[in-house]
């Protein structure tokens, strides 16, 4: 069972989905162009966000920024149910005044850290009720219900900011402190030369050990992580007006043909199609 709703102006989309027989192959490594709020309702699994593994508990919420790649590991023997709200970066523009940033809980933290709000806090803060109200208004359709849903989304963002800022949520520890440093280094140097040799020398570890600890902590290879991050960067540059070729080389790719193949495989579109939609 799946209910999906997309706002008329593409400012947000929402879905409530139940998989009676989930398949792991359907939940690959990915990233979103929007801010994501994920309510886990039932099932057994964990979410890996930028190398940090979060055990899922019914009623818990995960928040993910567009800059965070993630993947789900789910039990195929249990019913899997969730609600997911994705909010466009420009969603709050009409509401922003006097320097208010409704997405600050998503932005002002380290990648893969502090993503989880546990079920008890979700219940106490009213976040679960607010997400259910969005579901109700989306399911009823019409512009008036969509407007009400948008107002509730602003309240959801306000609530998440309060939870993060005043309940002092602990940042989930990374599986390996060195991995956290490596992730930060990669994200700060995407346009530069990045290779297994360069990174292993930078952090004084052998290439074999680097591959081993990176895969163990994040669930994916070092090279795959770098490619995904560079594709994310080209996406942003293209949407900001850069030509695909300019975005390709500015993101650290050195061969347009290889970039093109990777971009299409990961995004499902060609760079030119993304440019046309911007």
N, C-alpha and C positions, 0 to 999 in steps of 0.2 A: 504494500500500500504506500502510495506517495502522493502528497499534495504539494504543488509548487505554485508560487506566485511571483511575478515580476512586475515592479512598479511601472506605470505608464511612461515615466520619464527616465527609467533605468537607474534610479537613485538607490534602489535596494531590491533584493530578492530574498525570498523566504521559502524554505521547504521543510515539511514534516514527513519523514520517511521511516517505514518499517520494513526491514528485510527479514522474512521468516527463515530464509536459508542464505545468509550472507556468504559471499565468496571473496577470499583475500585478493584474488586477481583484480577485483573491481576497485581496490583502494590503493592505488599506486602513489609513489612520491609525486607531490604537486605543489603549486603555489597559487594564490589568488591575487587578483588585481584590486580586490576590495578588502575592507576590514571584515573579519569573520567572527561571529559569536556562535558558539557551538554548545548546545545543551545535550548532554548524554542522558538518555532516559532508561535504557536497559540494554543488556548484552554483557560480554566479557572481552576486555581488550586493553590496549594501551595506545597512546598517541605519542609519536616521536616528533618533536618540534625543534629543529636546529640542534639536534644531538641530545636534547633532554627528553627523557622518557617519562610520561605522565600516566600512571595507572588510572583507568577510568572507573568512576563510581557513579551509580545512578543519581541523577540530580546535580552533578557537577557541571560547571561551565568552563570552557576554554575560550580564550580570546587570542586571536592571531592577526598580526599586521601583514600588509601586503609583502613586506620584505622577508617573511619567515616561510621557509619551505617545511613541509610536514608530510607525514604519512601515518596511516592507521594500521595497526595490527589487531585483527578482530578474530574472535573464536567463530568458527563456522558451525558450531554445535548449539549456539544460542541465538534466540531472536535478537536482532539489533535494531534499536529505535533511537532516533535523534531528531532534534529541531536545529536548523541552521539558518542564521540570518546573516546576509552579506550586504554590507553598506558601502556604497561608492565613496571614494575619497572626498568628493565635492558635495556630499549629501547635506552637510550642516551649513553650507555657505549662507543661506538666507537667515540662519539662526545665530550666526557668529556676531558678537558685538563686544566691544571693549577688550579685545584680545582673548576671548574665551576660545579654547580649543577643546571641542567635545571628544576628540580622539586621543587625549594626552595619556590615558592609561595604556593605550596600544603603542604609543610612540616612545615614551620616555622610560625605557627599560632596555636591558641587554637582550639580544636575540635569544629566543628560547628560554628566557628566564621570567618567572612570574606569570606564566600563561594560565594557570589553573586557579579557579575559585571553587573551593570545596562545597559539597552539597549542603552542608549546614548553613554556610554563609549565604549561598544562593537562596535558600528557603527564607532565612531571616530577613534578607534585604528586599525580598519581593521580586527578584529577577525572574524566577520561574513563572510567577503570575503574569508579569509584564510580557514575557515571550508568548505565553498562552493567549494573551489579549491580542497581540499582533497576529497570531494564527487565526483567531476568531474574526477579526476585521478583514484579513486577507481572504478568508474563505467565503465571506459574504459579498465580496466584490464591489465595484462601483467607486467613483472618485471620492465620494464622501468618506467611505470606509478607508480608502487609501490615505486620505488626509489624516484621519484619526490614527491610523497605523504609524504614520510618520511622526506624529506628536508623541506617541508611545515610545518610538525608537529613540527620540531625543531623551526621554525619561530613562530609558535603558542605559544609554551612554552616560548620563548624569549619575545613575546608580553605580555603574561599574567604576567610574572615576572615584566616587566616594568610598567604595569598597577597597579599591587599591590604595588610595591615599590615607584612609583613616583606620582601616582594619589591619594595616601593615602586613599584608600577605607575604609569607616567606618565599623567596625565590627558590625554585626547585634546583637542587644542586646538580651540576653537570656530572656525567659519569666519570669525567676525567678533567681536572683543572687545566691541563695542558691543551685539551681539545677546545675548551672555551677560548683560550688565547689564540689557537690556530684559526678558529672560526672568525674571530674578530679581525685577525690579520688578513684573511682571505677577503672578507667583506670590505675592508679598507683599501685593498689593492687589486680590485678586479680588472682595472685597465692596464695593470702592469704584468710582467712575466710571472706566471705562477706554474710551478711544476713540482713534481714529487721531490726532485733533487733540491730545488731552491727552498722549499718549505722544510724539508728534513734538515738541511744545513742551518736554516734560520733558527730552528728550535732544538738543535743539537741531539737529534735522534736518528736512528737508521731508517732508511726508506721502508724496510720490511716492518719495523716496529710501528712506524707512522701509519702504514696501511692497516695494520692489525688493530691498533687502538682506535683509529678513526672509524673503521667499519663496525667495530664492537660498540662504540658509543653512539654513532648516528644511524646505523643500519644501512648506510650506502657508502660507496667508494668516494675517495677524495676527488677523483677526476669528475665523477658524476655530480658531486656537489658544486664544484667550480663551474661546470657547464650550465647547470640550472641557474646559478646566481648570475652568470653573465647573460643568459637569455632574459632573466628578469630585468637586468639593467638595460638591455637593448629595447625591451618592451617599453620601459619608461621613457627612454630617449626618443623612440619613434613617436610615442603618444605626445611628447612635448614638441614635436616638429622636426626632429632630425631625419635625414634620409636613411633608409635601411643600411646602405653601405657605410655611411658615417657612423651610425649606431653600432654596426658590426665591429669596426676597428677601434672605436672608442671604448668598447666593452672588453677588449683584450683578445678578441678573435683575430687571427692572422690570415685566415683563408675564408673567403666569402662562401665558397661552395660547401665547406664543412659547416660553417655557421648556418647556412640556409637549411641544410638537412637536419641539423640539431633543432633549429627553431621550429620547423614544421612538425617534427616528431613530438616535441614537448608541448607546443601550443595548439597544434592541429590546424594552424593557418600559416600562410606565407607572410614574410615581413611586409610585402606590398599590401596584402589584405588588411593587416593591422594599421598600416599608414592610412589607407582609405577610410577606415572606420574611426580614425581619430578626429 
